[in-house]
Amino acid sequence: MVIKVCGVKSPAGAIAISELSPNLMGFIFHKPSPRDITPNAAQFNFSAIPQFIGKVAVFVDKPYDYIIGIVRHFGFNYVQLHGNEPVSLCEKLRRDVKVIKAFGMESIFPVDVKQYANAADLFLFDTHSAAHGGTGRKFNHELLEGYTLDVPFLLAGGIAPSDADLVKRINHPAFAGVDLNSRFETSAGEKSVELLHQFFKSIQHES
């Protein structure tokens, strides 16, 4: 079970969360987001995060040069694209870094996912919102039945500390893990290490 903690906003919080050994940690470079780290990214000691934890830089509709500049400067090994990025951009970035392509889920499964089948290492299915995530709301998980590709996906959108059993019941063959964000916060970007720790123990305990 892949566990990604996204929207980490404080340097101290990043170190504390890394000690829980999530598989992935996400840092948002999107100024409208309350979890944006663009102004203070230089204060993060990304090199102190263990190498076995994938460091994910999250963007919304940014150009290639901006994205790859951030990746190379701070040493990210994943990018998460949360906007309407074209397939060609994903393919170009994938030459240097692993790509997570996010899709907002509404009333039907998004038809454009298939276009990205050979352009992403992971998909992320999140609740649709104008803010591109962080809603704290679940989408209808029955929509996942419409996904038939082999690209593994992460489930996002309102996953809460009490949802470990729900997550463990998901039996889709491409389901890889979960993305944890706003429901584990004390304020925007400030995660509760205790809530995360309890969820990690619950999700990793065999049913």
C-alpha positions as a printed NumPy array, in Angstrom:
array([[  0.   ,   0.   ,   0.   ],
       [  1.583,   3.251,  -1.165],
       [  0.999,   6.125,   1.265],
       [  1.514,   9.664,   0.009],
       [  1.254,  12.641,   2.353],
       [  0.559,  15.768,   0.321],
       [  0.406,  19.478,   1.028],
       [  3.284,  19.554,   3.503],
       [  3.867,  23.234,   4.214],
       [  6.391,  23.659,   7.03 ],
       [ 10.076,  22.61 ,   7.068],
       [  9.742,  21.172,  10.58 ],
       [  6.577,  19.329,   9.592],
       [  8.355,  17.79 ,   6.609],
       [ 11.043,  16.295,   8.824],
       [  8.509,  15.022,  11.37 ],
       [  6.402,  13.384,   8.66 ],
       [  9.452,  11.83 ,   7.004],
       [ 10.158,  10.   ,  10.27 ],
       [  6.895,   8.083,   9.719],
       [  8.381,   6.705,   6.46 ],
       [  5.595,   7.434,   3.966],
       [  6.328,   6.273,   0.426],
       [  5.793,   9.73 ,  -1.062],
       [  5.644,  13.314,   0.236],
       [  4.048,  16.082,  -1.812],
       [  4.988,  19.773,  -1.807],
       [  2.715,  22.216,  -3.615],
       [  4.012,  24.932,  -5.943],
       [  0.707,  26.628,  -6.733],
       [  0.262,  30.115,  -5.32 ],
       [ -3.549,  30.047,  -4.972],
       [ -3.293,  27.025,  -2.683],
       [ -3.205,  27.571,   1.098],
       [ -0.536,  24.843,   1.091],
       [  1.736,  26.588,  -1.398],
       [  5.438,  26.534,  -0.454],
       [  6.713,  28.652,  -3.359],
       [  7.769,  31.653,  -1.178],
       [  9.661,  29.586,   1.384],
       [ 10.838,  26.499,  -0.513],
       [ 14.461,  27.469,   0.117],
       [ 13.866,  26.981,   3.866],
       [ 13.186,  23.262,   3.402],
       [ 16.037,  20.818,   3.913],
       [ 14.873,  18.367,   1.259],
       [ 18.171,  16.496,   1.445],
       [ 17.302,  15.506,   5.038],
       [ 14.324,  13.501,   3.805],
       [ 15.466,   9.879,   3.386],
       [ 16.13 ,   8.829,  -0.186],
       [ 13.62 ,   5.98 ,  -0.015],
       [ 10.813,   8.557,   0.293],
       [  9.792,   9.924,  -3.091],
       [  9.695,  13.73 ,  -3.089],
       [  6.832,  15.035,  -5.208],
       [  6.565,  18.599,  -6.528],
       [  2.926,  19.453,  -7.283],
       [  2.042,  21.908, -10.062],
       [ -1.069,  23.231, -11.799],
       [ -0.683,  24.2  , -15.463],
       [  2.919,  25.38 , -15.201],
       [  5.276,  25.387, -18.239],
       [  8.038,  22.832, -18.683],
       [ 10.921,  25.194, -17.936],
       [  9.413,  26.254, -14.605],
       [  8.664,  22.688, -13.54 ],
       [ 12.03 ,  21.21 , -14.493],
       [ 13.811,  24.157, -12.862],
       [ 12.116,  23.421,  -9.526],
       [ 12.769,  19.696,  -9.884],
       [ 16.476,  20.11 , -10.536],
       [ 17.071,  22.869,  -7.997],
       [ 15.472,  21.045,  -5.069],
       [ 16.084,  17.438,  -6.108],
       [ 12.53 ,  16.214,  -6.603],
       [ 12.12 ,  12.793,  -8.184],
       [  8.389,  13.025,  -8.92 ],
       [  6.117,  15.701, -10.32 ],
       [  2.357,  15.71 ,  -9.835],
       [  0.411,  17.577, -12.491],
       [ -2.964,  18.691, -11.178],
       [ -4.285,  20.836, -14.011],
       [ -4.996,  20.447, -17.731],
       [ -1.428,  19.617, -18.717],
       [ -1.134,  18.095, -22.205],
       [  0.155,  14.597, -22.85 ],
       [  3.215,  16.067, -24.6  ],
       [  4.293,  17.872, -21.408],
       [  3.958,  14.678, -19.346],
       [  6.02 ,  12.765, -21.892],
       [  8.753,  15.403, -21.937],
       [  8.974,  15.571, -18.143],
       [  9.031,  11.809, -17.867],
       [ 12.467,  11.744, -19.496],
       [ 13.875,  13.192, -16.257],
       [ 11.384,  12.498, -13.475],
       [  8.459,  10.248, -12.616],
       [  5.045,  11.71 , -13.413],
       [  1.818,  11.519, -11.417],
       [ -1.132,  12.851, -13.446],
       [ -4.139,  13.891, -11.389],
       [ -7.758,  13.869, -12.54 ],
       [-10.784,  15.438, -10.895],
       [-13.713,  13.067, -10.467],
       [-17.249,  14.386, -10.935],
       [-20.385,  12.47 , -11.908],
       [-18.746,  10.295, -14.587],
       [-15.276,   8.847, -15.019],
       [-13.116,  11.336, -16.993],
       [-12.777,  10.217, -20.594],
       [ -9.399,  11.851, -21.183],
       [ -7.529,   9.502, -18.824],
       [ -6.816,   7.063, -21.661],
       [ -4.809,   9.697, -23.522],
       [ -2.219,   9.61 , -20.724],
       [ -1.793,   5.821, -20.59 ],
       [  1.802,   5.994, -21.828],
       [  2.674,   9.375, -20.313],
       [  2.447,   8.806, -16.543],
       [  3.866,   6.473, -13.927],
       [  0.865,   6.911, -11.645],
       [ -2.578,   8.417, -11.877],
       [ -4.245,  10.195,  -8.98 ],
       [ -8.033,  10.359,  -8.748],
       [ -9.256,  13.246,  -6.617],
       [-12.544,  15.014,  -5.97 ],
       [-13.065,  17.638,  -8.659],
       [-12.794,  21.237,  -7.506],
       [-11.853,  24.621,  -8.9  ],
       [ -9.065,  24.707,  -6.304],
       [ -7.483,  21.519,  -7.731],
       [ -7.639,  19.429,  -4.571],
       [ -7.599,  19.818,  -0.815],
       [-11.398,  19.794,  -0.581],
       [-11.693,  17.256,   2.227],
       [-14.593,  15.702,   0.28 ],
       [-14.888,  12.179,  -1.096],
       [-16.101,  11.409,  -4.597],
       [-18.249,   8.398,  -5.494],
       [-15.763,   5.521,  -5.435],
       [-18.043,   3.478,  -7.699],
       [-16.639,   5.631, -10.504],
       [-13.406,   3.655, -10.207],
       [-15.195,   0.751, -11.893],
       [-14.863,   2.766, -15.104],
       [-11.077,   2.586, -14.954],
       [ -9.664,  -0.3  , -17.013],
       [ -6.062,   0.708, -17.745],
       [ -2.942,  -0.851, -16.24 ],
       [ -1.398,   2.398, -14.959],
       [ -1.597,   2.168, -11.133],
       [ -3.53 ,   4.891,  -9.33 ],
       [ -3.593,   6.635,  -5.982],
       [ -6.903,   7.478,  -4.343],
       [ -7.332,  11.026,  -3.012],
       [-10.271,  13.145,  -1.959],
       [-11.339,  13.412,   1.649],
       [ -9.596,  10.335,   3.002],
       [ -9.865,  10.667,   6.778],
       [ -8.131,   9.093,   9.777],
       [-11.169,   6.832,  10.224],
       [-11.044,   5.479,   6.646],
       [ -8.391,   2.765,   6.968],
       [-10.915,  -0.078,   6.742],
       [-12.646,   1.552,   3.771],
       [ -9.326,   1.825,   1.954],
       [ -8.395,  -1.782,   2.691],
       [-11.664,  -2.968,   1.148],
       [-10.836,  -1.442,  -2.253],
       [-10.014,  -4.356,  -4.559],
       [ -9.461,  -2.647,  -7.92 ],
       [ -6.484,  -4.356,  -9.643],
       [ -4.787,  -1.019, -10.403],
       [ -5.283,   0.482,  -6.94 ],
       [ -1.812,   1.321,  -5.587],
       [ -2.431,   3.427,  -2.501],
       [ -3.724,   6.629,  -0.971],
       [ -3.009,  10.35 ,  -0.915],
       [ -3.553,  11.978,   2.478],
       [ -4.051,  15.699,   2.84 ],
       [ -6.607,  18.009,   4.44 ],
       [ -8.38 ,  15.561,   6.77 ],
       [ -5.108,  15.043,   8.641],
       [ -4.502,  18.726,   9.309],
       [ -4.731,  21.021,  12.28 ],
       [ -4.638,  23.962,   9.834],
       [ -3.93 ,  24.263,   6.099],
       [ -0.637,  22.525,   5.435],
       [  0.017,  21.668,   9.081],
       [ -0.392,  17.92 ,   9.448],
       [ -1.085,  16.066,  12.674],
       [  1.768,  13.601,  12.978],
       [ -0.244,  11.64 ,  15.541],
       [ -3.234,  11.215,  13.191],
       [ -0.905,  10.173,  10.381],
       [  0.899,   7.717,  12.642],
       [ -2.357,   6.074,  13.729],
       [ -3.553,   5.796,  10.129],
       [ -0.23 ,   4.299,   9.009],
       [ -0.508,   1.624,  11.698],
       [ -4.117,   0.863,  10.768],
       [ -3.532,   0.679,   7.025],
       [ -0.429,  -1.474,   7.345],
       [ -2.107,  -3.93 ,   9.744],
       [ -3.361,  -6.954,   7.88 ],
       [ -7.124,  -7.444,   7.874]])
